[in-house]
Amino acid sequence: MDKLPKKHSVVIIDDHPVMRESLAAHFAAAGIWEVPKTAATLEEARAIFVEEIPELVILDIQLEETWGLDLIPWLRSNAELRPNAELHPNAELRQNAAVFPAIVIYSNFNDYAHVSAALGMGVRSYVLKTRNKAELEAVCLAALRGETHIDRAAEMIMKNIADAKSLLTKREGEILTLVKQGLSNKQISARLGISRRTVENILSCVYDKTGIPSRLELQKL
């Protein structure tokens, strides 16, 4: 009797119960996945990963009052060193290295700050919730093969911001750098020897060119 192929394990982390249960039902019904557990909070997720590491994690960024991306550095710091050949179908990943699941972000956030934060943490798959479950599943399978996928809408936003940053003058770039360092307009004024009104005017140009609406998001560039 032929041995049944091993199913891919996926843990779904989303604080919205309808979304979480709907995704779990879709993947379980597909026939090639097993969904051992789901989680609504970081605490629940950490409890799962203490017991087992799945091949794949579908992660929402906003989990009630917490930041879903905080799970990624926690997973890295708690990764157990052992052979992960059975966890990754991609031969290149079958090394004696830290066991770490493929992570697919499934989020409503399509702004530069959130996408950039995820990519900065090493996320290679980012899907917007405007995509249907079949599209998400296709990205998940690609992630298990070691492929990268950034939602085309999010990718366009990233490109537009990169293009806008290239249009900044030297002075605008200097002020952007100081904003990213957390300096106030008063501190920037003192640092550069210009008036606060000048700082405000130049910042207004930076906002216009980058399309970023808030100082907080500028700091995350």
Legacy VTK file of the C-alpha trace (Angstrom):
# vtk DataFile Version 3.0
C-alpha trace
ASCII
DATASET POLYDATA
POINTS 221 float
0.000 0.000 0.000
1.385 3.372 -1.044
2.375 5.646 1.785
0.341 8.830 1.973
2.376 12.001 1.362
3.241 14.003 4.449
1.015 17.022 4.921
2.469 20.473 5.483
1.836 21.839 8.967
0.606 25.426 9.263
-0.259 27.514 12.308
-2.605 30.461 11.760
-2.260 33.520 14.001
-5.030 36.087 13.641
-7.051 37.859 16.318
-10.254 37.944 14.250
-12.122 34.707 15.015
-14.053 34.557 11.731
-10.916 35.089 9.663
-8.899 32.643 11.758
-11.512 29.880 11.609
-12.190 30.464 7.919
-8.511 30.157 7.049
-8.123 27.061 9.198
-11.119 25.421 7.496
-9.816 26.273 4.018
-6.346 24.867 4.616
-7.618 21.763 6.408
-10.000 21.029 3.527
-7.297 21.398 0.870
-5.925 17.945 1.651
-2.221 18.859 1.702
-2.181 20.801 4.967
-2.692 20.049 8.604
-3.621 22.841 11.002
-2.631 21.541 14.437
-3.512 24.768 16.236
-4.430 28.414 15.766
-3.799 31.448 17.947
-5.374 34.834 18.554
-2.595 36.389 20.642
1.180 36.368 20.935
0.855 34.550 24.241
-1.141 31.746 22.632
1.283 31.582 19.723
4.322 31.309 21.969
2.663 28.504 23.900
2.198 26.597 20.630
5.799 27.044 19.520
7.173 25.878 22.839
5.607 22.505 22.018
6.118 22.285 18.256
7.450 24.207 15.274
5.280 24.014 12.139
6.605 24.318 8.605
4.635 27.497 8.026
3.108 30.352 10.005
0.414 32.658 8.647
0.730 35.805 10.750
-1.402 38.922 11.054
0.452 42.090 12.071
-2.225 43.519 14.370
-3.168 41.170 17.222
-5.576 42.956 19.548
-3.318 45.338 21.474
-0.062 43.699 20.421
2.303 43.739 17.449
2.274 40.432 15.602
5.746 40.988 14.169
7.151 40.714 17.707
6.732 36.970 17.280
9.550 36.817 14.711
12.514 37.827 16.916
11.042 35.668 19.693
10.990 32.657 17.366
14.578 33.301 16.327
15.808 33.664 19.885
14.044 30.459 20.925
14.844 28.377 17.865
16.184 24.965 18.778
19.324 23.830 16.986
18.593 20.509 15.372
18.335 18.997 11.869
15.348 20.454 10.044
15.330 18.171 7.027
11.807 16.973 7.733
10.505 20.506 8.149
11.551 21.927 4.783
10.869 20.306 1.401
13.438 22.702 -0.105
16.713 20.745 -0.243
18.747 23.918 0.255
17.149 24.404 3.655
17.864 20.871 4.863
20.799 21.862 7.022
21.644 21.500 10.689
20.466 24.992 11.512
17.963 26.709 13.732
14.489 25.303 13.152
12.515 28.256 11.874
9.187 28.164 10.051
8.438 29.934 6.808
6.406 33.039 7.684
3.701 34.534 5.506
2.247 37.866 6.592
-1.472 38.168 5.819
-2.481 41.713 6.704
-4.730 44.657 5.969
-1.751 47.015 6.262
-0.398 48.145 2.887
1.493 51.265 4.026
5.240 51.694 3.775
5.886 51.603 7.531
4.278 48.198 8.120
5.590 46.535 4.968
9.070 47.908 5.598
9.019 46.726 9.220
8.089 43.195 8.130
10.757 43.047 5.433
13.287 44.438 7.879
12.619 41.421 10.094
13.399 39.063 7.261
9.843 38.347 6.095
9.907 37.149 2.493
6.162 36.684 1.918
3.650 39.501 2.422
0.040 39.147 1.271
-2.756 41.680 1.655
-6.137 40.529 2.906
-7.695 41.779 -0.309
-6.345 38.533 -1.804
-8.516 35.435 -1.524
-7.640 32.202 0.272
-6.549 30.428 -2.909
-4.060 33.201 -3.650
-2.804 33.062 -0.067
-2.394 29.295 -0.262
-0.363 29.603 -3.479
2.000 32.038 -1.733
2.283 29.654 1.225
3.351 26.788 -1.030
5.866 29.086 -2.728
7.217 30.117 0.684
7.855 26.460 1.521
9.912 26.225 -1.662
12.004 29.136 -0.434
10.476 31.636 -2.858
9.790 35.302 -2.134
6.453 37.021 -2.719
5.552 40.603 -1.855
1.988 41.570 -2.719
2.083 43.659 -5.881
0.101 46.486 -4.233
2.537 46.619 -1.302
5.504 46.290 -3.664
4.284 49.285 -5.660
4.041 51.373 -2.494
7.607 50.416 -1.576
8.837 51.351 -5.049
7.028 54.684 -5.010
8.543 55.589 -1.639
12.011 54.613 -2.861
11.527 56.784 -5.939
10.287 59.680 -3.797
13.299 59.462 -1.474
15.593 59.800 -4.478
13.920 63.162 -5.206
14.835 64.670 -1.837
17.358 67.485 -1.774
20.482 67.150 0.353
18.934 69.322 3.088
15.650 67.386 2.981
17.619 64.150 3.296
19.533 65.544 6.291
16.334 66.483 8.076
14.743 63.132 7.266
17.772 61.398 8.803
17.457 63.481 11.989
13.713 62.796 12.198
14.469 59.071 11.951
16.902 59.511 14.843
13.999 60.814 16.957
15.005 64.482 17.109
12.313 67.134 17.534
12.004 70.135 15.217
13.625 72.278 17.907
16.561 69.889 18.186
16.923 69.695 14.407
16.885 73.480 14.244
19.721 73.687 16.793
21.693 70.885 15.136
21.591 72.441 11.671
21.640 76.099 12.719
18.382 76.963 10.976
15.048 78.266 12.247
12.235 75.975 13.395
10.030 77.498 10.701
12.587 76.453 8.081
12.635 72.928 9.522
8.838 72.808 9.366
8.802 74.047 5.760
11.389 71.504 4.651
9.573 68.703 6.480
6.421 69.689 4.632
8.307 69.106 1.364
9.489 65.721 2.629
5.907 64.725 3.454
4.741 65.828 0.006
7.501 63.994 -1.878
7.285 60.727 0.055
3.514 60.712 0.455
3.952 59.752 4.106
1.363 61.473 6.324
2.914 61.372 9.783
6.184 61.895 11.617
5.893 58.459 13.214
5.883 56.782 9.806
8.779 58.959 8.650
10.762 57.630 11.604
10.163 54.090 10.352
11.538 54.728 6.865
LINES 1 222
221 0 1 2 3 4 5 6 7 8 9 10 11 12 13 14 15 16 17 18 19 20 21 22 23 24 25 26 27 28 29 30 31 32 33 34 35 36 37 38 39 40 41 42 43 44 45 46 47 48 49 50 51 52 53 54 55 56 57 58 59 60 61 62 63 64 65 66 67 68 69 70 71 72 73 74 75 76 77 78 79 80 81 82 83 84 85 86 87 88 89 90 91 92 93 94 95 96 97 98 99 100 101 102 103 104 105 106 107 108 109 110 111 112 113 114 115 116 117 118 119 120 121 122 123 124 125 126 127 128 129 130 131 132 133 134 135 136 137 138 139 140 141 142 143 144 145 146 147 148 149 150 151 152 153 154 155 156 157 158 159 160 161 162 163 164 165 166 167 168 169 170 171 172 173 174 175 176 177 178 179 180 181 182 183 184 185 186 187 188 189 190 191 192 193 194 195 196 197 198 199 200 201 202 203 204 205 206 207 208 209 210 211 212 213 214 215 216 217 218 219 220
